[in-house]
């Protein structure tokens, strides 16, 4: 017998929830202001990073060199009072270079020898995995295992990573020689794939002015690690109306061509169904739906609103789905990217009516 569980209708926030919402809203404003002292523009990128942090997710940044990705992450770690480590991925990087290794240590008094584990750079709160696709799959897997389990195994012992733990990996989209692209199963571990674009004309002018002068700006601390962990727990209990779950389910299932079990675009708009069937090889898995819900929660909470909406889901659909939709050769020949597939999904998937629209 199958039991259907219906998500609860959101209730008015209690005093503790109001306190958390107000803290998130003011912290979001303060962090944006502090980051603006160092980083010019990139507001959408900053917002997506914050959503991922409070949702306990990880991000994959795709952008050409020189767009201040490292500076952005290191500045964010200072604002959040978190330990930051940068790992430059190279073809000769070994798993132990990330996770750590055991060495033989001799006691100066007893002269007895014993093994001691030296922690690698993975033991930090915010990790920047620079050009992750430049290292072989074995080393990529060592990082991705830590991302999933928040643990490291070495020499038969398991070591728990410090919390909060957040990985930001970068890929260069224009230089592919000597790289090892991440398989789809590994890409699926990232909550967001964030595209970092070139700055606007005015932003680029401001970048040149700031970086060629002797003026240096410092940033203040906005949060502590304990407060981040508290807000992460709050985010799990953040209200999501039933119709938002329905909308996420419709979006995710619409990415799939009908499989052997009949799952996929069976209830989609006919135009969307034909479009997906023609240009998509594989659609998004269940983890996409999980991250769409978590991302919608985080977006609403950072904005100070009491519950997530379908508009929140639509706003984060691209960074959640773009690396989970595999287009075929027809799409490549027609110049149709996964981003365009997501845009068509959002356009043709109707948003159910919820309490906020009644």
N, C-alpha and C positions, 0 to 999 in steps of 0.2 A: 504493500500500500504506500502510495507516495503522498508525502505531506508538503503542502505549499506554504512557504513562509513569506508573508507580505511585509515589506519595510514599513516601519511605523511612521505615521504622519508627524511632522515636526511640531514640537510643543514650544511655548514661549520660553526663552532662556532664563535660567535661574540666576541668582546673584553671582555665584561662582563662575557661571558661563559668561555672564555680562562682563565680569572682571577680566576673563581670559580674552574675550573679543576686543575689549577696549585696549588691553595690553598689546595684542597683535596689531591692531589698527595704528596705534601711536608708534609702536616699534617699526612698523613698515614705513611710515612717514619719516621717522628719524633716520632709519637706515638708508633710505633713498637720498635724504639730504646729506648724510655723511659720505656716502659713496660718490655723490655729485662733486665733492671737493677734489676727488682724485680721478674719477672716471667721467668722461664726457659722453653723454647719450647712453645707448644700450639699455634703455629702461625696460623693454620687454624681456631682455635676457636676464636682468637682475630679478624681475618678478618671477620668472620661471625657476631660477635657482632657489629663491626663497620658498616657493611652493614645494619644490622637491625636498628641501631640507626639513620643512615642517611635516611633510608626508613620509619621511624616512625613505626617500627615493634617491636615485643617482641620476646624473645627467651626462649625456654625450654631446660635446660642443663641436660643431662643424664650422670652420671658418679659416680663411687664409691667414698666414702669419702676420703679426704686427697689429692685431686688433685688440690688444690689451687683455687677452684672456687670462694670462697668468697674474697680471696686476689686479684684475677684477677679483679673482678668487682669493689672493693673498690679502687684499684690502677687506674683503668680506669676512675673512677669518679673524682679522683684528677687531672688526666691529662687533663680532659675536663672541669675542674672547675665547677663540678655539685655536688649538694647535694645528699648524699648517705644514704640510710636506709636499714637495714637488718631486716627481719621479720622471726623468727623461727616458723615454723608452727608445732603445736602440737594438739592432739585430743581435748583439752579443749579451743582452741582459738575460740573466738567469732567474728562475723563480725565487731562489734563496736571496737574491739581491733585493727583492721586494719584501718577502716575509721575514727574513732573518735566518741566522744559521747558528749551529752549535759549535763551540770551541772547547778545547781542553784547557782547563785552568788548574794550576798547582797551588795548593795552600802553602804559604811561606813558613808556617810553623810546623804542621804535621808532615809536610812534603807529599801529601796525598793528592792525587789528581782526580778531577771530576769534570763533568761536562757542564758548560754554562751556555744558556741561550742568549744570543745577542739580537735584540729586536731590530727588525728592518724598518724602513720608512713607512710601511703600512700602518704602524702603530701611531696614528695621529687622528685628529678629528676630521680634518678636511684634507683629502688627497687630490692633488692635480696629477693625473696620469697623462703626461704630455706626449702626443702622437702615439697613442696606444697601438695603432696598426703597424708600427715599425718594428715590433718585436714578434718572435715566433709564437704560435698558438699555445705552447706549453706555459710560457710566461704570462700570456694573456689570461689563461685559465686560472693561474695562481691568484691573480688580482680579482677575477670575477667570482671565484669561490669565496674569497674574503668578503666581497660585496654582498653575496647572498646569505652566508652563514654568520657574518660578523665574528668569525673565528679563524685562527690559523693553526694548522697542524704541522709540527716539525719534530723530527726525532722521536715519534711516537707519543708526543705530548700535545695537548690542545691548549691554545692560548686565546683568551677572549679579548677582542679589540675594545678600545676605549669608546664610550658613547658620549655624545652623538657621533656617528660615523657616516661620512658623506664622500662619495667619489665623483670627481669631475674629470672625465676623459675627453681628450681632444683628438680630432682627426683633421688632416689637411685635405681638402676636397680636390686640389688641383695637381698634386704631385703623388703619383701612385707607384713609381718605380721603387722596387725593393720593399714593398709593404705586404702585410698579411691581413687582408680585410677581415673584420670580425664576422663570424658566421651568424646567421639569423637567430639561432638559439642564444647566442651571447648578447646580441643587440637587444633581445627581448628583456634582458635584465635591467636595462636602463629605463627609468620612468619617462624621461624626456630626451628627444634629440633636438637640441637647440641650434638654430642657424644664426650665426653671427655675421651680420652684413657690414658693408662698408659704411662709414659715417657719412652724414649729410655734408653739404658744402660748409655750412656754418659750424657744424661740429668739428670738421677737420681743421678749419681755421683756428678754432679754440684749442684744439689739441696741439697744434704747432706753437701757439703762443705760450701755453702752459709748460710744455716740455722743453722749451728752449730758453727759459728764464731761470733765475736763481731762486725764485719763490718756491717754497715747499709747504705743502699743507699736511696737517696731521688729522687723524680721525679719532673720534671718541668711542668708548665701549658702550654698546646699547643693550646687550644681553649677556647672560652667563650660560654655561653649559647646562646647569641645573634647570634654569628657566626654559631653555630650549626643549629639554626632555619633558618637562611638565606640559608645555604647549603641544608637543607631539602626541602625548596621551590625550589631551583635550581634542585634538584633531580627529582621533579615531571615533570619538563619541559625537562628533559634529552632525547635526541633523541633515538628512537628505530625504526629500519627499518621494513617495512611491513613483510618481510620474517621471522623475528624473532617472530613476533606475530603468524605467521602461525606455526612455529616450537613449540611454547609454547602450542598452541591450540591442535596440534597433540599429544604432550606428555601427556597433561592432559586428553584428551578424550580417549587415549589409555589405561588409568588406569581403565576404566569402562567396566564392562560387559554390553552387550546391554540390555537396559531397555525397559519399556513399550512404550516409545516414540521413540525407535530405536536409541537413542543416545549411544555413546560408542565407540567401537573399529571397527566401520564399514569400515574405510579406512586404518586400520593398516595392518602391515605385517602379513600374515597368521600364521607364527610361534608365533609372539607376541600375536595375538588374542587368539590362543589356550592356550598359557601359562597363560594369564590373566584370561581367562574363567575357567581354572582348579584350579588356586591357589588364586584368589582374590575374596573376597565377596563384598566389596564396594571400589569404586575408589575415586579419589580426586574431590572435588567440585570446583566451579568457583573461590573461594578465592585462590586456589593453583595457578591458572593462573595469578592472580593479583600479588601475591608475587614472582612468577618466573620472571615476567617483572620487578618489583621493585628491586629485588635482582640482576638481570642482569645489570640494570642501575647502581646500587651502586658499583658493582664489576668493571665495566668498568671505572666509574668515579674515584674510588680510585686508579686505575691503570693509570689515566691520559689520557685515550682514549676518543675520541670525541663521540662515540655512542656504544650501546650495540650490542653484536653478539650472534649467536647460541652457541658458545663455552662458553660464560658467563652463558647462561641458563643451559647447560649441567653440568657446574662446581658446580652449586648450587642446582641441581635437588634433590640430596639426602636429605639435611637438610630441603628442602621445602616439599617434598613428603612423606618422610618415616613415618610421623605420620598421614598422610591423606589416606594411603592405608591400608585397613583392609584385612589381609590374612585369609584363612579358615583353617579347620582342616587338609586338605590334605597338605597344605604348612607346617604346624607345624610338621606333621608326617615325611615329607621329609626334614625338616631342612631348609626350604626356608624362609628367613626373608623379610621384606618389603624393606630393603636395596638391596637385590638381585633382587627383582622385579624392583626397580628403575634402577639398573645397566642394566638389560635386556631391559628396556624401552629406555634408552639412546643408547644402542648398536644397537637396531633394528629400531629405528625411524630415518629416513634419515633427514639430515640437508639441508634445502633449500639453494640454491645458492643466495648470496646477493652481494651487491656492493663490499664488501671487498675481494670477491673471484674471481671477474671478471677481 
